[in-house]
């Protein structure tokens, strides 16, 4: 069964948590005790409707303030798919949380309050989805019940967002527009009778119709080695396999491959998935590879097709989203964690900060928490990488503070 990863984004009170709760409720994915808790909480608050935000907002402060503060991951399934939803906060001070939630998602749902239309937060959310190259974006124009289900209001917001979309450099992105009323369930799972002028799909119908080739970007095959498997049992005395997850594209038995950074060449002799062998493995597969000759391969190495070598350099130009309260300044040393490879690095220079409202860049010498900027990094040893817009998995990294071991920032190689 396909697993679809979704990130939600929206400003305060746009209804992200309510939309997710409604999805769970209408797909019968909530347990009986959870439904009873939602009904009880709604009655205590004096609501004449079910407060579905309780299904996702787990922190006490979130429930008290009616806002989302941290990323929550919600899991549910239908007969066709399994879903993982990252419910991300909309406040500007939680930009880092949104980047974290959207970084592994293939689909993004951007909510817009029909009464407010496209606002500054909408620009920021769309910018981050462009930065992270999320291929499928659903613009959910919510609270249509509060504007009398007006087709004119919907069309105005759609036109405003299309003007924003024209500023995007990620032209492969698909943007869809759905009017809905999350609180009443209109166009979430079931069609709304109050919007007969809308003949498109509901949110769930759109998600159910997406296929892997619609949301995944393909590139060159990249296989970061996570571990070397040597059972040394009587049955598998001479077995040597290299386990990891395959990114970018497929790999086949007989493919000529190169091991990085040693540049040693070999061929794929077998591909294992648990207790079975295959002639070919697709991108996204967690597999074990055997090579024809016995060469030195270890964790942190990368196996690639010999005809598709990545860049191998000791300096990289990157876009960094800063997540630490301690500012990023030139000359600071961090560990670059790139796939399974850890490299000591120094920040050479900070060129600018990038405005998330598409207004351009500003010259800067440092990055504060939640700021995004262009950063040049020098590495202690060569990194084998692709540009993020060519291969997402091999073009992203995190910066780890050497003193505190905290994740200080996330970067995308340009």
C-alpha positions as CSV (number, residue, x, y, z in Angstrom):
1,X,0.0,0.0,0.0
2,X,1.2,3.5,-0.9
3,X,2.2,5.7,2.0
4,X,1.6,9.4,1.4
5,X,3.3,12.0,3.6
6,X,1.4,15.3,3.9
7,X,2.2,18.6,5.6
8,X,-0.4,21.2,6.6
9,X,0.3,24.9,6.7
10,X,-1.8,27.9,7.5
11,X,-2.1,31.0,9.7
12,X,-3.6,31.0,13.2
13,X,-7.3,29.9,13.2
14,X,-7.3,29.0,9.6
15,X,-8.5,25.5,10.6
16,X,-5.5,23.1,10.1
17,X,-6.2,21.0,13.1
18,X,-10.0,21.1,12.4
19,X,-9.4,19.9,8.9
20,X,-7.2,17.0,10.0
21,X,-9.7,16.1,12.7
22,X,-12.5,16.1,10.2
23,X,-10.5,13.9,7.9
24,X,-10.0,11.4,10.7
25,X,-13.6,11.5,11.8
26,X,-15.2,11.1,8.4
27,X,-12.8,8.3,7.4
28,X,-13.7,6.6,10.7
29,X,-10.1,6.7,11.9
30,X,-10.8,8.0,15.4
31,X,-11.2,5.6,18.3
32,X,-14.4,5.6,20.3
33,X,-12.8,7.1,23.4
34,X,-11.3,9.9,21.3
35,X,-14.6,10.7,19.8
36,X,-16.2,10.7,23.3
37,X,-13.4,13.0,24.5
38,X,-14.0,15.5,21.6
39,X,-17.8,15.4,22.3
40,X,-17.3,16.0,26.0
41,X,-14.7,18.9,25.5
42,X,-17.0,20.5,22.9
43,X,-20.0,20.5,25.3
44,X,-17.8,21.9,28.2
45,X,-16.8,24.7,26.0
46,X,-20.4,25.5,25.0
47,X,-19.9,24.7,21.3
48,X,-22.8,23.6,19.1
49,X,-20.3,21.7,17.0
50,X,-17.5,19.2,17.5
51,X,-14.1,20.7,18.2
52,X,-11.9,18.4,16.1
53,X,-8.7,20.3,17.0
54,X,-8.5,18.1,20.1
55,X,-7.7,15.2,17.7
56,X,-4.3,16.7,16.9
57,X,-3.4,19.4,19.4
58,X,-1.7,17.3,22.1
59,X,0.0,20.0,24.1
60,X,-1.9,21.6,26.9
61,X,-0.8,25.1,25.7
62,X,-2.1,24.3,22.2
63,X,-5.6,23.4,23.5
64,X,-5.7,26.4,25.9
65,X,-4.7,28.9,23.2
66,X,-6.4,27.2,20.3
67,X,-3.1,27.3,18.3
68,X,-0.6,24.7,17.0
69,X,2.9,25.1,18.5
70,X,4.8,22.0,17.7
71,X,4.7,19.5,14.8
72,X,2.3,16.7,15.4
73,X,2.3,13.5,13.3
74,X,-1.0,11.9,12.6
75,X,-1.5,8.5,11.0
76,X,-4.6,7.1,9.3
77,X,-5.5,4.8,6.4
78,X,-8.2,4.2,3.9
79,X,-8.7,1.2,1.6
80,X,-6.4,2.7,-0.9
81,X,-3.6,4.4,1.0
82,X,-1.9,5.0,4.3
83,X,-1.3,8.6,5.3
84,X,1.1,10.5,7.6
85,X,0.1,14.1,8.2
86,X,2.6,16.6,9.7
87,X,0.4,19.3,11.4
88,X,2.8,22.2,11.4
89,X,2.4,25.6,13.2
90,X,1.7,28.7,11.2
91,X,3.3,31.5,13.4
92,X,6.4,33.2,12.0
93,X,8.3,32.2,15.1
94,X,7.8,28.6,14.3
95,X,9.2,28.7,10.7
96,X,11.8,26.1,11.7
97,X,9.0,23.7,12.8
98,X,7.2,24.1,9.5
99,X,10.4,23.4,7.6
100,X,10.9,20.2,9.7
101,X,7.4,19.0,9.1
102,X,7.4,19.7,5.3
103,X,10.9,18.4,4.7
104,X,9.8,14.8,4.3
105,X,6.4,15.5,2.8
106,X,5.3,14.8,-0.8
107,X,2.1,16.8,-0.5
108,X,1.3,20.1,1.2
109,X,-2.1,21.5,2.2
110,X,-2.0,25.3,2.6
111,X,-5.1,26.6,4.3
112,X,-6.5,30.0,3.7
113,X,-9.3,31.6,5.7
114,X,-11.9,32.7,3.1
115,X,-12.6,35.9,5.1
116,X,-9.0,37.0,5.0
117,X,-7.7,35.7,1.7
118,X,-4.0,35.5,0.8
119,X,-2.0,37.1,3.6
120,X,1.7,37.4,4.6
121,X,1.7,33.9,6.2
122,X,0.4,32.4,2.9
123,X,3.5,33.8,1.1
124,X,5.8,32.3,3.7
125,X,4.1,28.9,3.6
126,X,4.2,28.8,-0.2
127,X,7.8,29.9,-0.2
128,X,8.9,27.1,2.1
129,X,7.1,24.6,-0.1
130,X,8.9,25.9,-3.1
131,X,12.2,25.8,-1.2
132,X,11.6,22.2,-0.2
133,X,10.3,21.3,-3.7
134,X,7.1,19.8,-2.5
135,X,5.6,18.7,-5.8
136,X,1.9,18.7,-5.0
137,X,0.2,21.6,-3.2
138,X,-3.5,21.8,-2.3
139,X,-4.7,25.3,-1.6
140,X,-7.7,24.7,0.8
141,X,-9.8,27.8,1.0
142,X,-11.5,27.1,4.3
143,X,-14.4,28.6,6.3
144,X,-16.6,29.0,3.1
145,X,-19.6,28.8,5.5
146,X,-18.6,32.2,6.9
147,X,-18.7,33.9,3.5
148,X,-22.1,32.3,2.4
149,X,-20.3,29.8,0.2
150,X,-19.6,32.5,-2.3
151,X,-18.1,31.4,-5.6
152,X,-17.0,35.0,-6.1
153,X,-14.9,35.0,-2.9
154,X,-13.3,31.6,-3.9
155,X,-12.4,32.9,-7.4
156,X,-10.9,36.1,-6.0
157,X,-8.6,34.1,-3.6
158,X,-7.7,31.7,-6.3
159,X,-6.7,34.5,-8.6
160,X,-4.6,36.1,-5.8
161,X,-2.8,32.8,-5.2
162,X,-2.2,32.2,-8.9
163,X,-0.4,35.6,-9.0
164,X,1.7,34.4,-6.1
165,X,2.4,31.1,-7.9
166,X,3.7,33.1,-10.9
167,X,6.7,34.1,-8.7
168,X,7.7,30.5,-8.1
169,X,10.8,29.1,-9.8
170,X,9.6,25.5,-9.2
171,X,7.5,25.1,-12.4
172,X,7.0,21.4,-12.0
173,X,4.8,22.0,-8.9
174,X,1.1,21.2,-9.3
175,X,-1.3,23.5,-7.4
176,X,-4.9,22.6,-6.9
177,X,-7.7,24.8,-5.3
178,X,-10.5,23.4,-3.2
179,X,-13.2,25.4,-1.3
180,X,-14.3,23.8,1.9
181,X,-15.8,24.1,5.3
182,X,-13.7,21.9,7.6
183,X,-16.0,22.4,10.6
184,X,-19.0,21.1,8.7
185,X,-17.1,18.6,6.6
186,X,-18.0,20.2,3.2
187,X,-15.6,19.0,0.5
188,X,-13.3,17.4,3.0
189,X,-14.3,13.7,2.5
190,X,-17.8,14.3,1.1
191,X,-19.0,16.8,-1.5
192,X,-20.7,19.9,-0.1
193,X,-24.3,20.5,-1.1
194,X,-23.8,24.2,-0.3
195,X,-21.3,24.7,-3.2
196,X,-22.9,23.3,-6.3
197,X,-20.8,25.6,-8.4
198,X,-17.7,23.6,-7.5
199,X,-17.4,20.5,-9.6
200,X,-13.9,19.4,-8.5
201,X,-12.7,16.8,-6.1
202,X,-12.9,16.8,-2.3
203,X,-9.6,16.9,-0.3
204,X,-9.7,13.1,0.3
205,X,-10.6,12.3,-3.4
206,X,-7.6,14.4,-4.5
207,X,-5.2,12.6,-2.1
208,X,-6.6,9.2,-3.1
209,X,-6.0,9.9,-6.7
210,X,-2.3,10.8,-6.3
211,X,0.2,8.1,-7.4
212,X,3.9,7.7,-6.5
213,X,5.0,9.1,-9.9
214,X,2.9,12.2,-9.2
215,X,4.6,13.2,-6.0
216,X,8.1,11.8,-6.1
217,X,11.0,13.5,-8.0
218,X,13.3,11.1,-9.8
219,X,17.0,11.6,-10.3
220,X,20.2,9.7,-10.3
221,X,20.4,6.5,-8.1
222,X,22.1,7.2,-4.7
223,X,22.7,4.4,-2.1
224,X,24.2,5.7,1.2
225,X,25.5,2.7,3.1
226,X,24.0,2.5,6.6
227,X,25.7,-0.7,7.7
228,X,27.8,-3.6,6.5
229,X,26.2,-7.0,7.1
230,X,28.6,-9.9,7.9
231,X,26.6,-12.7,9.6
232,X,29.6,-15.1,9.9
233,X,27.3,-18.0,10.4
234,X,27.9,-21.5,9.0
235,X,25.3,-20.9,6.3
236,X,26.5,-17.4,5.4
237,X,30.1,-17.6,6.3
238,X,31.4,-15.5,3.4
239,X,28.4,-13.2,3.0
240,X,29.2,-9.5,2.8
241,X,26.3,-7.1,2.1
242,X,25.7,-3.4,2.2
243,X,22.4,-2.2,3.7
244,X,20.7,1.1,3.2
245,X,17.8,2.9,1.5
246,X,17.9,3.6,-2.2
247,X,17.1,7.2,-3.4
248,X,16.6,8.9,-6.7
249,X,16.1,6.0,-9.1
250,X,16.2,2.2,-9.5
251,X,19.3,0.0,-9.5
252,X,19.7,-3.5,-11.2
253,X,21.8,-6.6,-10.9
254,X,24.7,-6.2,-13.3
255,X,24.8,-2.4,-13.0
256,X,28.4,-1.0,-12.9
257,X,28.8,1.0,-9.7
258,X,31.3,3.2,-8.0
259,X,31.9,3.4,-4.3
260,X,32.5,6.9,-2.9
261,X,34.8,8.4,-1.7
262,X,37.3,5.7,-2.7
263,X,36.1,5.7,-6.3
264,X,36.5,1.9,-6.3
265,X,34.5,0.2,-9.1
266,X,32.4,-3.0,-9.1
267,X,29.1,-4.5,-10.2
268,X,25.9,-5.3,-8.4
269,X,25.7,-9.1,-8.1
270,X,22.6,-9.5,-5.9
271,X,19.8,-7.4,-4.4
272,X,18.2,-8.6,-1.2
273,X,15.0,-7.5,0.4
274,X,14.7,-9.4,3.7
275,X,14.7,-13.1,2.7
276,X,14.1,-12.6,-1.0
277,X,16.3,-11.6,-3.9
278,X,15.3,-9.3,-6.8
279,X,16.8,-8.3,-10.2
280,X,15.9,-4.7,-9.6
281,X,15.1,-2.3,-6.7
282,X,13.0,0.8,-7.0
283,X,13.8,4.2,-5.4
284,X,12.6,4.2,-1.8
285,X,13.5,0.6,-1.2
286,X,15.4,-0.5,1.9
287,X,17.7,-3.2,0.6
288,X,21.0,-5.0,0.9
289,X,23.3,-5.0,-2.0
290,X,26.1,-7.6,-2.8
291,X,29.0,-6.6,-5.1
292,X,30.9,-8.8,-7.4
293,X,34.3,-8.3,-5.9
294,X,35.3,-8.0,-2.2
295,X,36.2,-4.3,-1.8
296,X,36.3,-2.0,1.2
297,X,32.9,-0.4,1.8
298,X,31.8,1.0,5.2
299,X,29.1,3.1,6.8
300,X,29.1,6.6,5.4
301,X,30.2,5.5,1.9
302,X,27.8,5.9,-1.0
303,X,27.2,3.5,-3.9
304,X,26.3,5.1,-7.2
305,X,26.1,4.0,-10.9
306,X,29.5,4.6,-12.5
307,X,27.8,6.6,-15.3
308,X,26.1,8.9,-12.7
309,X,28.8,10.3,-10.4
310,X,27.8,13.1,-8.1
311,X,29.8,16.3,-7.5
312,X,32.7,15.7,-5.1
313,X,33.9,18.9,-3.5
314,X,35.2,20.4,-0.2
315,X,33.2,23.7,-0.5
316,X,29.5,24.0,-0.9
317,X,27.1,26.9,-1.5
318,X,23.9,26.3,0.4
319,X,20.5,27.7,1.5
320,X,20.2,27.3,5.3
321,X,17.1,27.6,7.5
322,X,18.5,28.4,11.0
323,X,16.9,26.7,14.0
324,X,19.1,27.6,16.9
325,X,18.7,30.5,19.4
326,X,22.5,31.0,19.0
327,X,23.0,33.0,15.8
328,X,24.9,31.6,12.9
329,X,28.1,33.6,12.2
330,X,31.1,33.1,9.9
331,X,34.0,31.2,11.3
332,X,31.9,28.8,13.4
333,X,32.5,25.1,13.2
334,X,29.7,22.6,12.9
335,X,29.2,18.9,11.8
336,X,27.6,18.5,8.5
337,X,25.4,15.4,8.6
338,X,24.8,14.4,5.0
339,X,22.9,11.1,4.6
340,X,25.0,8.6,6.7
341,X,28.2,10.8,6.3
342,X,29.4,13.2,9.0
343,X,31.9,15.9,8.1
344,X,33.5,18.6,10.2
345,X,32.8,22.0,8.5
346,X,33.4,25.7,9.0
347,X,31.0,28.5,8.0
348,X,33.1,30.5,5.5
349,X,30.6,33.3,4.9
350,X,27.0,34.3,5.1
351,X,25.9,36.1,2.0
352,X,22.4,37.2,2.7
353,X,19.0,36.5,4.2
354,X,16.2,35.4,1.9
355,X,12.8,37.1,2.4
356,X,10.0,34.5,2.5
357,X,7.5,37.0,0.9
358,X,9.3,36.8,-2.4
359,X,10.6,40.3,-2.1
360,X,14.2,39.2,-2.6
361,X,17.4,39.1,-0.5
362,X,19.1,41.3,2.1
363,X,22.8,41.5,2.7
364,X,23.6,39.9,6.1
365,X,26.5,38.7,8.2
366,X,24.6,36.4,10.4
367,X,21.4,34.3,10.6
368,X,19.0,34.4,13.6
369,X,16.6,31.7,14.6
370,X,13.9,31.0,11.8
371,X,15.8,33.1,9.3
372,X,16.7,31.6,5.9
373,X,19.9,32.6,4.1
374,X,22.6,31.8,1.6
375,X,25.7,30.3,3.4
376,X,29.1,29.2,2.1
377,X,30.5,26.2,3.9
378,X,34.0,24.7,3.8
379,X,34.4,21.0,4.6
380,X,37.3,19.1,6.2
381,X,37.0,16.3,3.6
382,X,35.2,16.1,0.2
383,X,31.4,15.6,0.2
384,X,29.7,13.7,-2.6
385,X,26.5,15.5,-3.3
386,X,23.9,16.7,-5.9
387,X,22.2,20.0,-6.0
388,X,18.9,19.8,-4.0
389,X,16.8,20.7,-7.1
390,X,18.3,17.7,-8.9
391,X,18.2,15.1,-6.1
392,X,16.5,16.0,-2.8
393,X,17.9,13.2,-0.7
394,X,21.5,13.8,-1.8
395,X,21.3,17.6,-1.7
396,X,20.0,18.1,1.9
397,X,21.9,18.1,5.2
398,X,21.7,19.2,8.8
399,X,24.2,21.3,10.8
400,X,25.0,19.9,14.3
401,X,26.5,22.1,17.0
402,X,29.8,20.4,18.0
403,X,29.5,21.6,21.6
404,X,25.8,20.8,22.4
405,X,25.1,18.1,19.7
406,X,21.8,19.9,18.9
407,X,20.5,20.2,15.4
408,X,21.2,23.9,14.7
409,X,20.1,24.2,11.1
410,X,19.0,22.4,7.9
411,X,20.6,23.1,4.6
412,X,20.0,22.6,0.9
413,X,22.9,22.5,-1.5
414,X,22.6,24.9,-4.4
